[in-house]
Amino acid sequence: MANERSAHAYELELRKMVKARTGVDCEVWLYPLIRTTAYNMVIRDKIQEEMISMNNFVSLVTGSSGQQKTEVSPLLPHYDKIQRTITQQLTAIGLTYETTPSKLNEDTRKGGKGNKDPMSCLYQNVKDVMDDNC
């Protein structure tokens, strides 16, 4: 495997992609998901390389009764599953078109945008108006 990439290389690439998408450095709370995605990408690469080295995704095998039957590579379902998992993880990180810009920019910290107490907002608005008029 001449082009084998490490999980660390994938992590760095994913962090750069998040920065390119959002314009800011990757949030620390995304690191575990990025690390898991990177490891899954390494496993995907290994499965893919093994499937390619087999040269044939379909083979003829002899069944229990001596009949010839066609069998698909047993790695194919695992490959499909890990590809789907990686796609879901990329969506969760914000790196697919399924992730809207508002989801990327939403502040989910306590007191952040969208999480404020309505009475606090009303008080702040009244205070701002009073300060402007006085």
C-alpha positions as CSV (number, residue, x, y, z in Angstrom):
1,M,0.0,0.0,0.0
2,A,2.1,2.8,-1.3
3,N,-0.5,5.5,-0.6
4,E,-1.4,4.4,2.9
5,R,-2.5,7.4,5.0
6,S,-2.5,7.5,8.8
7,A,-5.3,8.5,11.0
8,H,-3.3,11.5,12.1
9,A,-3.0,12.7,8.5
10,Y,-6.8,12.3,8.0
11,E,-7.4,14.2,11.3
12,L,-5.3,17.1,10.1
13,E,-7.0,17.1,6.7
14,L,-10.5,17.1,8.3
15,R,-9.5,20.0,10.6
16,K,-8.3,22.0,7.6
17,M,-11.6,21.2,5.8
18,V,-13.6,22.4,8.8
19,K,-11.6,25.6,8.9
20,A,-12.1,26.1,5.1
21,R,-15.8,25.5,5.5
22,T,-16.4,27.7,8.6
23,G,-13.6,30.2,8.4
24,V,-12.5,29.5,12.0
25,D,-10.4,26.9,13.6
26,C,-12.1,23.6,14.5
27,E,-13.9,23.6,17.8
28,V,-12.3,21.4,20.4
29,W,-15.6,19.5,21.0
30,L,-15.4,18.2,17.4
31,Y,-12.0,16.5,18.0
32,P,-13.4,13.1,19.2
33,L,-15.7,12.9,16.2
34,I,-12.9,13.9,13.8
35,R,-10.6,11.3,15.4
36,T,-13.2,8.6,15.0
37,T,-13.9,9.6,11.4
38,A,-10.2,9.5,10.7
39,Y,-9.8,6.0,12.0
40,N,-12.8,4.9,10.0
41,M,-11.2,6.4,6.9
42,V,-8.1,4.3,7.5
43,I,-10.2,1.2,7.9
44,R,-12.1,2.1,4.7
45,D,-8.8,2.4,2.9
46,K,-7.6,-1.0,4.1
47,I,-10.9,-2.7,3.0
48,Q,-10.7,-1.0,-0.3
49,E,-7.1,-2.0,-0.9
50,E,-7.9,-5.6,0.0
51,M,-10.9,-5.6,-2.4
52,I,-8.8,-4.2,-5.2
53,S,-6.0,-6.7,-4.6
54,M,-8.5,-9.5,-5.0
55,N,-8.8,-8.4,-8.7
56,N,-12.3,-9.7,-8.8
57,F,-15.3,-8.7,-6.8
58,V,-17.3,-11.7,-8.0
59,S,-16.0,-15.3,-8.0
60,L,-17.4,-18.7,-8.8
61,V,-17.4,-21.1,-5.9
62,T,-18.6,-24.7,-5.4
63,G,-21.7,-25.0,-3.3
64,S,-22.5,-27.7,-0.8
65,S,-24.2,-29.9,-3.4
66,G,-21.3,-29.5,-5.9
67,Q,-23.1,-26.8,-8.0
68,Q,-21.3,-23.7,-9.2
69,K,-22.6,-20.4,-7.8
70,T,-21.5,-16.8,-8.0
71,E,-20.3,-15.1,-4.8
72,V,-19.7,-11.4,-4.2
73,S,-16.7,-10.4,-2.1
74,P,-17.5,-10.7,1.6
75,L,-15.8,-7.4,2.1
76,L,-18.3,-5.5,0.0
77,P,-21.1,-5.2,2.7
78,H,-18.5,-4.0,5.2
79,Y,-17.1,-1.4,2.7
80,D,-20.6,-0.1,2.0
81,K,-21.4,0.2,5.7
82,I,-18.2,2.1,6.6
83,Q,-18.7,4.4,3.6
84,R,-22.2,5.2,4.9
85,T,-20.8,5.7,8.4
86,I,-18.1,8.1,7.2
87,T,-20.7,10.1,5.2
88,Q,-22.8,10.5,8.3
89,Q,-19.8,11.5,10.3
90,L,-18.8,14.1,7.7
91,T,-22.3,15.5,7.9
92,A,-22.1,15.7,11.7
93,I,-18.8,17.6,11.4
94,G,-20.3,19.9,8.8
95,L,-18.5,18.8,5.7
96,T,-21.4,17.9,3.4
97,Y,-24.1,19.9,1.6
98,E,-26.6,18.4,4.0
99,T,-25.2,20.6,6.7
100,T,-26.7,24.1,6.4
101,P,-24.6,27.2,7.2
102,S,-27.0,28.1,10.0
103,K,-26.2,24.8,11.7
104,L,-22.5,25.5,11.4
105,N,-22.8,29.0,12.9
106,E,-25.3,28.2,15.6
107,D,-23.9,28.8,19.1
108,T,-25.0,26.0,21.3
109,R,-23.2,27.2,24.5
110,K,-25.4,28.3,27.4
111,G,-26.3,31.9,26.8
112,G,-25.5,31.7,23.1
113,K,-27.6,32.8,20.2
114,G,-30.9,31.0,20.3
115,N,-30.5,30.0,23.9
116,K,-31.3,33.3,25.7
117,D,-34.0,33.7,28.2
118,P,-36.8,35.8,26.6
119,M,-37.1,38.0,29.7
120,S,-33.4,38.7,29.6
121,C,-33.7,39.8,26.0
122,L,-36.7,42.1,26.8
123,Y,-34.8,43.6,29.7
124,Q,-31.7,44.2,27.6
125,N,-33.8,45.8,24.8
126,V,-35.5,48.1,27.3
127,K,-32.2,49.0,28.8
128,D,-30.7,49.8,25.4
129,V,-33.7,52.0,24.5
130,M,-33.4,53.8,27.9
131,D,-29.7,54.3,27.5
132,D,-30.2,55.8,24.0
133,N,-32.8,58.2,25.2
134,C,-31.0,59.4,28.3
